[in-house]
Amino acid sequence: MALFRPTNHEDLAVFLPQSSLFLAPFPAPMDANGDYLIEKHTILTAPSIQTLALTRSPQL
């Protein structure tokens, strides 16, 4: 998984994890100055298309 770290403080950091990646601490990555990603950027997490498709599947 490649990690994108925005450089502009107004940029959003958007993650679309799937499966067990929902457990990853996305705000935790640090920059070269030791600042956490969440300290400088708004972090958004949204379900992947595959996850959304599962919510549309009939339940048994």
Secondary structure as UniProt FT lines:
FT   TURN            9..10
FT   STRAND          12..15
FT   HELIX           19..23
FT   TURN            26..27
FT   TURN            32..33
FT   HELIX           37..40
FT   STRAND          42..45
FT   HELIX           49..56
//
